[in-house]
Amino acid sequence: MPTGLLLYSIGFVAALILALVMTPLIKKLAFKVGAIDKPNHRKVHTRIMPRLGGLAIYIAFVGAFLILQPFIPEGLLRPWDVNMINALLVGGTIIIILGALDDRFELSAKVKLLGQLLAACVVVFGFDIHINLVNVPFGESMQPIAEWIGIPLTLFWIVGVTNAINLIDGLDGLAAGVSGIAIATIAVMAAFMGYQPVILLSTLLLGGIIGFLVFNFHPAKIFMGDSGSLFLGFSLATLSMLGFKQVTIVSFVTPLLIIGVPLSDTFFAIVRRWVNKKPLFAPDKEHLHHRLQDLGFSHRRTVLIIWGVAAVFGLLAIFQSVVVQSTAANWITFAVICLLMFFLQIGAEVTGIVDKTRRPLINFLGRLGLRISKVNAQSRGK
């Protein structure tokens, strides 16, 4: 067995075991310190639940890395790779502290945003990691971009993705599963590109997530809380931003595909609130998982459907990254964008995620002789 594969396997198992051991302990700690989630009109659960589960994922990730560190072969990690890993660990530590405090004291949105900006600034200014190359469809090749563009773009990306994961954390196992699929996608892409540090980090994160999911899938025994959603969002933002060997957008589509589910849900939430003339940050019960449940899907089936959509996005991201160097890459990217826009609009109209009555594209297709029926809620059990 190759040294690299053995290393990743040991790391995955170590993170998995640590998560399995730590999650019940964190559950007890959450009850002890009062980091609990009480039911209300916006939430699906009907009983008091412990939060702080993200702390178990973080401990599993960091603990597994520390266990592996003495056995990492010399030359596997270059100075740039070590810098990247340190950026993720330091920034992630800030985020996990922020999330844990929110799980206990329910911080204001402004305080959380400032904490996320602090973590993003640590990555960008403390470790000099930011987007510096871009490749857009029909462009010539990788082109450098100025720091005054790359730095704000990186900060926006990290904070935006961090919050996107937080927004979809509404059902048992949903955010953890979607994040796990996205991280697995990044690991596969890194494997194709031969970038071992990203494979290592992704493998450790994946082990921690799967171990936590044992206790978080419906019916959940513990919630990941903001400590988990913010940490996973931050980790995804950092890893998906990396062009593996250089910080770059391999193709501007690829990173978007990796986290397509949370980003599209966030996009539709913004459109929905704008259309209905509500504050952009006003909470509601119209996210994708809410709409699927309103259509009659059970808790578990809703989660599995969204996991399936996330997997499709992941496969498209892998496909896009593989063909990005081919002569037909520009046309393939264009086709992927068109298909995604078409199916996202169809999905939005079927689920009513933006508006429950307006279905312009479906009505247009109907006039062409194509019929797309709305899901019959009565035919599916809750």
C-alpha positions in Angstrom: 0.0 0.0 0.0 1.4 3.4 -0.9 2.6 5.5 2.0 0.2 8.3 1.2 -2.8 6.1 1.0 -1.9 4.4 4.3 -1.4 7.8 5.9 -4.8 9.0 4.7 -6.5 5.8 5.9 -5.0 6.0 9.4 -6.0 9.7 9.6 -9.5 9.0 8.5 -9.9 6.2 11.1 -8.3 8.3 13.8 -10.7 11.2 13.2 -13.6 8.9 13.0 -12.8 7.2 16.3 -12.1 10.5 18.0 -15.5 11.9 16.8 -17.3 8.8 18.1 -15.6 9.1 21.5 -15.9 12.9 21.8 -19.4 13.5 20.7 -21.1 11.8 23.7 -18.8 13.7 26.0 -19.5 17.0 24.3 -23.2 16.2 24.6 -22.8 16.0 28.4 -20.8 19.2 28.4 -23.4 21.0 26.4 -26.1 20.2 29.0 -23.8 21.1 31.8 -22.8 24.6 30.5 -26.3 25.3 29.1 -25.5 25.1 25.4 -28.9 23.9 24.4 -31.5 24.6 21.7 -35.1 25.1 22.7 -38.0 24.5 20.4 -39.8 27.5 18.8 -42.1 28.3 15.9 -39.1 28.3 13.4 -37.6 25.0 14.4 -38.4 21.5 13.5 -37.5 19.7 16.8 -39.9 19.5 19.6 -37.6 18.9 22.6 -34.6 20.6 24.2 -31.4 19.5 22.3 -27.8 19.9 23.2 -25.7 22.0 20.8 -21.9 22.4 20.6 -21.5 19.3 18.4 -19.1 21.1 16.2 -16.6 21.0 19.0 -16.4 17.2 18.6 -15.7 17.6 14.8 -13.0 20.2 15.5 -11.3 18.0 18.2 -11.4 15.0 16.0 -9.9 17.0 13.1 -7.1 18.6 15.1 -6.5 15.5 17.2 -6.1 13.2 14.2 -3.7 15.7 12.6 -1.6 15.8 15.7 -1.5 12.0 15.9 -0.4 11.8 12.2 2.1 14.7 12.3 5.1 12.7 13.6 4.5 10.1 10.8 4.2 12.5 7.9 7.0 11.6 5.5 9.7 14.3 5.0 9.0 16.2 1.8 5.3 15.5 1.7 4.6 19.0 3.1 6.4 22.0 1.6 6.7 25.4 3.4 3.7 26.6 1.4 1.6 23.6 2.4 2.5 24.0 6.1 1.5 27.7 5.8 -1.9 26.7 4.4 -2.5 24.1 7.1 -1.6 26.6 9.8 -4.0 29.1 8.3 -6.8 26.6 8.4 -6.0 25.5 12.0 -5.6 29.1 13.4 -8.6 30.5 11.5 -10.6 27.4 12.4 -9.8 27.8 16.1 -11.1 31.4 16.0 -14.3 30.2 14.3 -14.8 27.3 16.7 -14.5 29.6 19.7 -16.9 32.0 18.1 -19.4 29.3 17.4 -19.1 27.7 20.8 -19.8 31.1 22.5 -22.8 31.5 20.2 -24.1 28.0 21.1 -24.0 29.0 24.7 -24.9 32.8 24.7 -26.5 33.3 21.3 -24.4 36.2 20.1 -25.8 38.9 17.9 -25.4 38.7 14.1 -23.0 41.6 14.1 -20.7 40.0 16.6 -20.7 36.7 14.7 -19.9 38.6 11.4 -17.0 40.4 13.1 -15.6 37.1 14.3 -15.9 35.6 10.8 -14.1 38.6 9.3 -11.4 38.2 11.9 -10.8 34.6 11.0 -10.9 35.5 7.3 -8.4 38.3 7.9 -6.1 35.9 9.7 -6.0 33.6 6.6 -5.5 36.5 4.2 -3.2 38.9 6.1 -1.7 36.6 8.7 -0.7 33.8 6.2 -0.8 35.6 2.9 -3.4 33.3 1.4 -5.7 34.9 -1.2 -7.0 34.4 -4.7 -4.4 35.7 -7.1 -5.3 33.9 -10.4 -8.5 33.6 -12.3 -9.6 31.6 -15.3 -13.1 32.4 -16.7 -14.8 30.6 -19.6 -13.6 31.8 -23.0 -10.5 33.4 -21.4 -7.1 32.8 -22.7 -5.5 31.1 -19.6 -4.8 31.7 -16.0 -4.5 35.4 -15.5 -3.1 37.2 -12.4 -5.5 39.6 -10.7 -4.5 42.6 -8.5 -4.4 42.3 -4.8 -7.0 45.0 -4.4 -9.4 42.6 -6.2 -8.2 39.3 -4.9 -8.1 40.2 -1.2 -11.7 41.5 -0.9 -12.9 38.6 -3.1 -11.2 36.1 -0.8 -12.7 37.8 2.3 -16.1 37.8 0.7 -15.8 34.1 -0.3 -14.8 32.9 3.2 -17.5 34.9 5.0 -20.1 34.0 2.4 -19.5 30.3 2.4 -19.2 30.2 6.2 -22.7 31.7 6.5 -24.2 29.6 3.6 -23.5 26.4 5.6 -25.0 28.0 8.7 -28.2 28.7 6.8 -28.9 25.1 5.7 -28.4 23.8 9.2 -32.1 23.2 9.8 -32.6 19.4 9.9 -30.8 16.5 11.6 -27.7 15.6 9.6 -28.4 18.0 6.8 -25.5 20.5 7.1 -23.0 17.8 8.2 -23.9 15.6 5.3 -23.8 18.3 2.7 -20.5 19.5 4.1 -19.2 15.9 4.0 -20.1 15.5 0.4 -18.4 18.8 -0.5 -15.3 17.8 1.4 -15.2 14.4 -0.3 -15.5 16.2 -3.6 -12.5 18.4 -2.8 -10.5 15.2 -1.8 -11.3 13.5 -5.1 -10.3 16.7 -7.0 -7.1 16.9 -5.0 -6.3 13.3 -5.8 -6.7 13.9 -9.5 -4.3 16.8 -9.2 -1.9 15.0 -6.9 -2.1 17.6 -4.2 -1.5 15.5 -1.0 -1.9 18.2 1.7 -5.5 18.9 0.6 -6.2 15.2 0.5 -4.9 14.8 4.0 -7.0 17.7 5.4 -10.1 16.7 3.6 -9.7 13.1 4.8 -9.4 14.1 8.4 -12.4 16.4 8.2 -14.5 13.7 6.5 -13.6 11.2 9.3 -14.7 13.7 11.9 -18.0 14.5 10.1 -19.0 10.8 9.6 -18.2 10.0 13.2 -20.4 12.9 14.3 -23.2 12.0 11.9 -23.7 8.7 13.8 -25.2 10.9 16.6 -26.6 13.7 14.4 -28.7 11.8 11.7 -32.4 11.8 12.4 -33.4 11.3 15.1 -30.5 13.4 16.3 -29.0 13.1 19.8 -27.0 16.3 19.4 -26.9 19.3 17.1 -23.7 20.6 15.6 -24.8 24.2 16.5 -23.1 27.3 15.1 -19.8 25.8 16.3 -20.2 23.1 13.7 -21.8 24.9 10.9 -19.4 27.9 11.1 -16.3 25.6 11.4 -17.4 23.4 8.5 -18.3 26.5 6.4 -15.0 28.1 7.1 -13.1 24.9 6.3 -15.0 24.4 3.1 -14.4 28.0 2.0 -10.7 27.7 2.6 -10.2 24.3 0.9 -12.5 25.0 -2.0 -10.8 28.3 -2.7 -7.4 26.6 -3.1 -6.5 25.8 -6.7 -4.2 23.1 -5.3 -0.6 24.3 -5.7 -1.7 27.9 -6.1 -4.5 29.9 -4.6 -6.7 30.4 -7.7 -10.1 29.9 -9.1 -9.4 26.9 -11.4 -12.5 27.8 -13.2 -14.9 30.3 -11.7 -17.6 27.5 -11.9 -15.8 24.7 -10.0 -15.7 26.2 -6.5 -19.3 27.2 -6.8 -20.3 23.7 -7.8 -18.5 22.2 -4.8 -20.8 24.0 -2.4 -23.7 24.4 -4.9 -26.5 23.4 -2.4 -25.8 25.9 0.4 -25.0 28.7 -2.1 -28.1 28.2 -4.2 -30.3 28.0 -1.0 -28.7 31.3 0.1 -29.2 32.9 -3.3 -32.9 31.9 -3.4 -33.3 33.2 0.2 -32.0 36.6 -0.8 -34.2 36.7 -3.9 -37.2 35.5 -1.8 -36.7 38.2 0.8 -36.1 40.9 -1.9 -39.3 39.9 -3.8 -41.4 39.9 -0.6 -39.7 43.2 0.5 -38.4 41.7 3.8 -35.0 42.4 5.4 -32.2 40.2 3.8 -31.2 38.8 7.2 -34.7 38.1 8.4 -35.1 34.4 9.3 -37.9 32.4 7.8 -39.2 28.9 7.2 -38.9 28.9 3.4 -35.5 27.3 2.9 -35.2 24.3 0.6 -35.5 21.8 3.5 -38.7 23.6 4.8 -40.2 23.6 1.3 -39.6 19.9 0.7 -41.2 19.1 4.1 -44.2 21.2 3.2 -44.5 19.2 0.0 -45.0 16.1 2.1 -41.5 14.6 2.4 -40.5 13.1 5.7 -37.6 14.4 7.7 -35.2 11.7 6.6 -36.3 11.7 3.0 -35.8 15.5 2.8 -32.3 15.2 4.1 -31.5 12.3 1.7 -32.9 14.3 -1.3 -30.7 17.3 -0.5 -27.7 15.0 0.0 -28.4 13.6 -3.5 -28.5 17.0 -5.0 -25.2 17.9 -3.2 -23.7 14.7 -4.7 -24.8 15.7 -8.2 -23.1 19.1 -7.7 -20.0 17.3 -6.5 -19.9 15.1 -9.5 -20.3 18.1 -11.8 -17.4 19.9 -10.0 -15.2 16.8 -10.4 -16.1 16.6 -14.1 -15.5 20.3 -14.5 -12.1 20.1 -12.9 -11.0 17.2 -15.0 -11.9 18.8 -18.3 -10.9 22.3 -17.5 -7.5 21.8 -19.2 -9.1 20.4 -22.4 -9.6 22.3 -25.6 -13.4 22.0 -25.2 -13.3 23.2 -21.6 -14.9 26.6 -22.4 -17.8 25.1 -24.2 -18.3 22.4 -21.5 -18.3 25.1 -18.8 -20.8 27.1 -20.7 -23.1 24.1 -21.1 -22.8 23.3 -17.4 -23.8 26.8 -16.5 -26.8 26.7 -18.8 -28.0 23.3 -17.5 -27.6 24.4 -13.9 -29.5 27.6 -14.4 -32.3 25.7 -16.1 -32.7 23.0 -13.5 -32.2 25.4 -10.6 -35.1 27.5 -11.9 -37.3 24.4 -12.4 -36.5 23.2 -8.9 -37.2 26.7 -7.4 -40.6 26.8 -9.1 -41.6 23.2 -8.2 -40.7 23.7 -4.5 -41.9 27.3 -4.3 -38.7 28.3 -2.6 -39.0 31.9 -3.9 -42.7 32.2 -4.7 -45.4 29.6 -4.2 -47.6 30.8 -7.0 -45.3 32.1 -9.8 -44.0 29.4 -12.2 -43.0 31.2 -15.4 -40.6 28.6 -16.8 -42.9 25.7 -16.1 -45.8 27.6 -17.6 -43.7 28.3 -20.7 -42.7 24.7 -21.0 -46.4 23.8 -20.6 -47.2 26.0 -23.6 -44.6 24.0 -25.6 -46.4 20.8 -24.7 -44.1 19.8 -21.8 -45.7 19.2 -18.4 -43.9 19.3 -15.1 -46.3 18.4 -12.2 -45.9 19.8 -8.8 -45.2 17.2 -6.1 -48.4 15.8 -4.6 -48.0 16.4 -0.8 -51.0 14.2 0.0 -49.4 11.2 -1.6 -46.4 11.2 0.7 -46.3 10.4 4.4 -44.9 12.8 7.0 
